[in-house]
Amino acid sequence: MPISLRLPADIEDQVASFSARQGISKSAVIVRSIHEFLNRNAQPSSLQIYEELMRENANNSGDTKRNAERDAKYEGAEQRPHKILVRDAIRQKHDTRSASNTSAKTARLIQAK
């Protein structure tokens, strides 16, 4: 889609000289600049945020040990065995889903490369 853009003379001169040195059009220089600007200033998607958090959690294995120790402390104090069974079932389900999601994402990343 055509667009009209008024540039200050000094910027227009810089774009023209850069495009001449690189052997590309002024429009290509401007389009590339806009792409770079948008990529630098874009908000991350929810998937990108999730993947980043998963990578951080995978790198913080010591935190997992601390969480397990804390859970064991609270569960040891708990006198109702049925609650412990439910917690164990939930934890096992979570671990299974996390492992399968992580392996699926890893496989997608490997295929993308």
C-alpha positions in Angstrom: 0.0 0.0 0.0 1.5 3.3 -1.0 2.2 5.8 1.8 3.5 9.4 1.6 6.2 10.3 4.1 7.9 13.7 4.6 11.4 13.4 6.0 13.6 16.2 7.2 16.3 17.0 4.7 19.2 15.6 6.8 17.4 12.3 7.3 16.5 12.0 3.7 20.2 12.6 2.8 21.3 9.9 5.2 18.8 7.4 3.8 19.8 8.2 0.3 23.5 7.8 1.0 23.0 4.6 2.9 20.8 3.1 0.2 23.4 4.0 -2.5 26.2 2.4 -0.5 24.2 -0.7 0.2 22.8 -0.9 -3.4 19.2 -1.0 -2.2 16.3 1.4 -2.6 15.4 4.1 -0.1 12.0 2.4 0.4 13.8 -0.8 1.4 15.9 1.1 3.9 12.8 2.7 5.4 10.9 -0.6 5.5 13.8 -2.4 7.2 14.1 0.5 9.7 10.4 0.2 10.6 10.6 -3.6 11.0 13.6 -3.2 13.4 11.8 -0.5 15.3 8.6 -2.6 15.7 10.6 -5.7 16.7 12.5 -3.8 19.4 9.4 -2.2 20.8 6.9 -5.1 20.4 5.2 -6.5 23.5 6.0 -10.2 24.0 3.2 -12.6 23.3 1.7 -14.8 26.1 3.5 -17.8 24.5 6.8 -16.0 24.6 6.3 -15.0 28.2 5.3 -18.6 29.1 8.4 -20.1 27.3 10.7 -17.6 29.0 9.3 -18.6 32.4 9.6 -22.3 31.7 13.3 -21.7 30.7 13.9 -19.8 33.9 12.2 -22.6 36.0 14.3 -25.2 34.2 17.5 -23.3 35.1 16.5 -22.9 38.7 16.5 -26.6 39.8 17.6 -25.6 43.3 14.3 -23.8 43.7 12.4 -27.0 42.9 14.3 -28.8 45.7 13.5 -26.0 48.1 9.8 -26.1 47.1 9.8 -29.9 47.6 11.3 -29.5 51.1 8.8 -26.8 52.0 5.9 -29.0 50.8 7.2 -32.0 52.7 7.4 -29.9 55.9 3.8 -28.8 55.5 2.6 -32.3 54.5 4.3 -33.8 57.5 2.4 -31.5 59.8 -0.9 -32.4 58.0 -2.8 -35.1 60.0 -5.4 -35.9 57.2 -3.9 -38.6 54.9 -6.6 -38.1 52.2 -5.4 -34.5 51.7 -1.8 -35.8 51.2 -3.1 -38.3 48.6 -4.9 -35.6 46.7 -1.8 -33.3 46.8 0.4 -36.2 45.6 -2.1 -36.9 42.7 -2.2 -33.3 41.7 1.6 -32.9 41.9 2.1 -36.1 39.8 -0.4 -34.9 37.2 1.3 -31.5 37.1 4.8 -33.1 36.7 3.5 -35.3 33.9 1.9 -32.4 32.0 5.0 -30.2 32.5 7.3 -32.8 31.2 5.2 -33.5 28.1 4.8 -29.8 27.4 8.5 -29.1 27.8 9.4 -32.0 25.5 6.9 -30.9 22.9 8.2 -27.4 22.9 11.8 -28.6 22.7 10.9 -30.8 19.7 9.2 -27.7 18.0 12.3 -25.6 18.6 14.6 -28.3 17.2 12.4 -28.6 14.1 12.3 -24.9 13.6 16.2 -24.7 13.5 
